[in-house]
Amino acid sequence: MLPEALLCLLSATLAFAQARTTLGLNAVAPFTSSSLPKSFALPPSQNLALSVAICSGSTPIPRFFISNISNSDSQDDPSSAGGLDVFEISVQNGQGNWTGPFPNGGLLAVEQNGAQGISFQLGVSDSVPMHQVIPDSPFLGDTTSNQALLFSSPYLPVDTPAPTYPNYTLPAANMSQPDQPTSSPNFTLKIFSTSAGFANKPHTACFLQSQVSEGSIASQTQWVRDNFGWRTQWLLGGLTPSTNYTAFVLQSTNV
């Protein structure tokens, strides 16, 4: 029979190992700050992109710390106390990411920081971050007193043949739209009155999808607006005259 001291040591080691949840690769996992494991294990990879998306509108929010030494059970959890190869994921507008090498795996720890019941998502990818901001903003086409025409960022260029010397052929007087693409990104439009203060809320899909958008979408089509190519076009109605609005376009990759 093993000595009592050794049994206690084995028990403590097993309890510590069980407290670590392994985050899956190329996946997004939801959590709540009020119910969290002590830390998360990260899989080994030459390059990992870790991302955080805050899904609640209240503050303060948790803090997120990582270390890329190893995911060994004997490895200390990263924390705000710092240490060798400990990094904090900076979160701005509800979103943050950190990319780097994890040859032996790593650890991710979440500090409460006074947060009360904040929901959030953690993403782990071996390519691009699972959460990221679309580089281009929505494009405002036109407005009436209670309607607006909005476009997404371009997602598919149009092949326009360039004229060659000496045959400069002019295009037809009435050019028709090219054939629509067989598929398009999964865009979602959310629009809110600017006075609602969404500029100071998380600009994340998980938060914005939970909010009730204003107005109503009368139509949604695919359109070649300019030389940049295909965009999703929305015609909105039911808006309030003389009111400023803020629009967000969300894109899901169905991962």
C-alpha positions in Angstrom: 0.0 0.0 0.0 1.3 3.5 -0.9 2.2 5.9 1.9 -0.5 8.4 2.9 1.6 11.4 1.9 2.1 9.9 -1.6 -1.6 9.2 -2.0 -2.4 12.8 -1.1 0.1 14.0 -3.7 -1.4 11.7 -6.4 -4.9 12.9 -5.5 -3.8 16.6 -5.7 -2.2 16.0 -9.1 -5.3 14.3 -10.5 -7.6 17.0 -9.2 -5.3 19.7 -10.8 -5.4 17.8 -14.2 -9.1 17.4 -14.1 -9.5 21.2 -13.6 -8.0 21.9 -17.1 -10.3 21.9 -20.0 -8.7 21.5 -23.4 -9.9 24.0 -26.0 -10.5 22.4 -29.4 -8.6 23.4 -32.5 -10.5 25.4 -35.1 -13.5 25.8 -32.9 -15.3 28.4 -30.8 -16.4 27.6 -27.3 -18.9 29.7 -25.1 -18.3 30.3 -21.4 -19.6 32.5 -18.5 -17.3 34.3 -16.1 -19.3 32.9 -13.1 -18.6 29.3 -14.0 -15.1 28.7 -15.2 -12.4 26.0 -14.9 -9.1 27.2 -13.3 -7.4 27.2 -16.7 -7.6 25.8 -20.2 -5.0 23.7 -22.0 -4.1 24.7 -25.6 -3.0 22.2 -28.2 0.5 22.1 -29.7 0.9 24.0 -33.0 3.6 25.9 -34.8 1.2 28.8 -34.9 -2.0 29.4 -33.0 -4.4 32.3 -33.3 -6.4 32.7 -30.0 -9.4 35.0 -30.0 -11.8 36.4 -27.4 -15.3 37.8 -28.0 -17.3 39.4 -25.2 -21.0 38.6 -25.5 -22.4 40.7 -22.7 -22.8 44.5 -22.6 -21.9 45.1 -18.9 -18.6 45.9 -17.3 -16.0 45.1 -16.0 -15.0 42.3 -18.2 -12.6 39.4 -17.4 -8.9 39.5 -18.3 -7.3 36.7 -20.4 -3.7 35.5 -19.9 -1.8 32.9 -21.9 1.6 31.1 -21.7 3.2 29.2 -24.5 5.7 27.1 -22.6 3.7 23.9 -22.5 0.3 22.5 -21.5 1.9 20.1 -19.0 -0.1 19.5 -15.7 2.9 20.7 -13.8 3.0 24.1 -15.6 1.9 27.1 -13.6 -1.2 28.9 -14.7 -0.6 32.3 -16.4 -1.9 35.3 -14.5 -1.7 39.1 -14.0 1.4 38.4 -11.8 3.3 38.0 -15.0 6.2 35.6 -15.5 8.2 34.0 -18.2 6.3 33.8 -21.6 3.1 35.1 -20.1 1.0 37.4 -22.3 -2.3 39.2 -21.9 -4.8 39.2 -24.7 -5.8 42.8 -25.1 -9.6 43.2 -25.5 -10.9 46.3 -27.3 -14.5 46.9 -28.3 -15.3 43.4 -26.9 -12.8 41.6 -29.0 -9.1 40.6 -28.8 -6.7 38.1 -30.3 -3.1 36.9 -29.9 -1.1 34.8 -32.4 2.1 33.0 -31.8 4.0 29.7 -31.6 2.9 26.9 -29.3 5.3 24.0 -30.1 4.5 22.3 -26.8 1.0 23.6 -26.3 0.2 26.2 -23.8 -2.3 27.5 -21.2 -5.0 30.1 -21.1 -6.4 31.4 -17.8 -9.3 33.8 -17.2 -9.2 36.2 -14.2 -12.6 37.5 -13.0 -11.5 41.1 -12.6 -14.7 41.8 -10.9 -16.9 40.6 -13.7 -20.3 39.3 -12.8 -21.9 36.7 -15.1 -20.2 38.0 -18.3 -20.6 35.6 -21.2 -17.8 35.3 -23.8 -16.4 33.0 -26.5 -12.9 31.6 -26.9 -11.6 30.7 -30.3 -8.5 28.6 -31.2 -7.3 28.4 -34.8 -4.2 27.2 -36.6 -4.8 29.8 -39.4 -6.6 33.1 -39.0 -8.4 34.2 -35.8 -11.9 32.8 -35.4 -13.1 36.3 -34.3 -11.9 39.3 -36.3 -13.2 42.6 -37.7 -14.2 42.9 -41.3 -11.7 45.3 -42.8 -14.2 47.5 -44.7 -17.2 49.2 -43.2 -20.8 49.0 -44.6 -21.4 51.5 -47.5 -24.4 53.9 -47.3 -25.9 54.2 -50.7 -28.8 56.6 -50.2 -31.6 57.6 -47.8 -35.1 59.0 -47.6 -36.9 60.2 -44.5 -37.5 56.6 -43.3 -35.5 54.4 -45.7 -31.9 53.6 -46.3 -29.9 51.7 -48.9 -26.9 49.9 -47.5 -24.2 47.7 -49.0 -21.8 45.2 -47.5 -18.1 45.3 -48.3 -17.3 43.8 -51.7 -16.7 40.0 -51.5 -16.2 39.0 -55.2 -14.5 41.1 -57.9 -15.9 41.3 -61.4 -13.7 40.4 -64.3 -13.7 43.4 -66.6 -11.6 42.8 -69.8 -9.2 45.6 -70.5 -9.1 47.1 -74.0 -6.0 46.3 -76.1 -4.3 48.5 -78.6 -5.3 49.3 -81.3 -8.8 48.0 -80.8 -10.4 50.2 -78.1 -13.9 48.7 -78.1 -16.5 50.8 -76.2 -18.9 49.0 -73.8 -22.6 48.6 -74.7 -24.7 51.7 -74.0 -27.0 49.7 -71.6 -24.8 47.2 -69.8 -26.6 44.4 -67.9 -25.5 42.9 -64.6 -23.2 39.9 -64.9 -24.5 36.5 -63.7 -25.0 36.4 -60.0 -22.5 34.3 -58.0 -23.6 30.9 -57.0 -22.8 31.6 -53.4 -22.3 34.6 -51.2 -21.0 35.3 -47.6 -23.4 34.8 -44.8 -23.9 38.5 -44.0 -26.3 39.8 -41.3 -27.2 43.5 -41.0 -27.8 45.1 -37.6 -28.8 48.7 -37.3 -29.4 50.7 -34.1 -30.1 54.4 -33.3 -26.8 56.0 -32.5 -28.2 57.5 -29.2 -28.6 53.9 -27.9 -24.8 54.0 -27.1 -23.7 50.9 -29.1 -20.4 52.7 -29.8 -19.4 51.8 -26.3 -20.7 48.3 -26.4 -18.9 45.1 -27.6 -18.6 45.1 -31.4 -18.8 41.3 -31.6 -21.2 39.1 -33.5 -22.3 37.2 -30.3 -23.3 40.4 -28.6 -24.9 42.2 -31.6 -26.9 39.1 -32.7 -28.6 39.2 -29.3 -29.8 42.8 -29.7 -33.0 43.7 -31.5 -32.3 45.6 -34.7 -34.3 48.7 -35.6 -36.2 49.2 -38.8 -37.1 46.3 -41.2 -35.4 44.8 -44.2 -37.6 45.3 -47.2 -35.2 43.5 -49.6 -31.8 41.8 -49.6 -30.1 41.1 -52.9 -26.7 40.7 -54.5 -25.5 43.7 -56.5 -22.5 44.9 -58.5 -22.4 48.5 -57.4 -18.9 49.5 -58.7 -15.6 48.1 -60.0 -14.9 46.6 -56.6 -17.4 43.8 -57.4 -20.3 42.0 -55.8 -21.8 43.2 -52.5 -24.9 42.3 -50.5 -27.5 45.2 -50.8 -30.2 45.9 -48.2 -33.2 48.2 -48.5 -34.3 49.2 -45.1 -37.6 50.7 -44.1 -39.4 51.7 -40.9 -36.7 54.1 -39.8 -37.4 57.3 -37.8 -37.0 60.6 -39.6 -34.2 62.9 -38.4 -32.5 60.1 -36.5 -28.9 59.0 -36.7 -28.2 55.3 -36.9 -25.2 53.0 -36.6 -25.0 49.9 -38.8 -23.0 46.7 -38.3 -22.5 43.9 -40.8 -21.8 40.5 -39.3 -20.3 37.7 -41.3 -20.5 34.0 -40.2 -18.2 31.4 -41.6 -20.4 28.6 -40.2 -17.6 27.2 -38.1 
